[in-house]
Amino acid sequence: MTTQTPIEERFASALHAAARAWRQALDRRLRHLGISQAGWLAVTVTAKSKNPQSQTELADKLGVEAATMVAMIDRLVKAQLVIREPSKTDRRVKYVALTEAGNRLYTNVRVEAEAFRREVLANVDRTRLVAATELLEELLKVVEAQR
């Protein structure tokens, strides 16, 4: 006798696997830019932020420990993609800002990511894409409200 996996479990598994596969495929696509997945994610989050992000805020947005973020930022500083700017009000806080080279990298990442999205989603029915997107956005709100 076989038991069916509950839809909630299938959904969670598919969500996790799809997100991981998406990041890995995009990472392969961006490899020629000479930066790791963690690096281009940090550059992208920094570029998209309306206000400068502290190292702690970046770590939270990327879902990594603060020590991991410090090491990543050290590598990005060494690669001249970001700079650390001290807070004017709290000397313990360092904000991360993109350099010109970081902005150029972000432009390249954005162009490649847009092409990747178009290719992967080209044959997906628009109505289903909208419904899936709205569902994921709704779930994100629910999960974030539980923090």
PyMOL commands that set and color helices and strands:
alter all, ss='L'
color gray80, all
select helices_A, chain A and resi 7-33+37-48+55-62+66-78+100-121+126-145
alter helices_A, ss='H'
color red, helices_A
select strands_A, chain A and resi 53-54+82-86+94-98
alter strands_A, ss='S'
color yellow, strands_A
deselect
rebuild
show_as cartoon
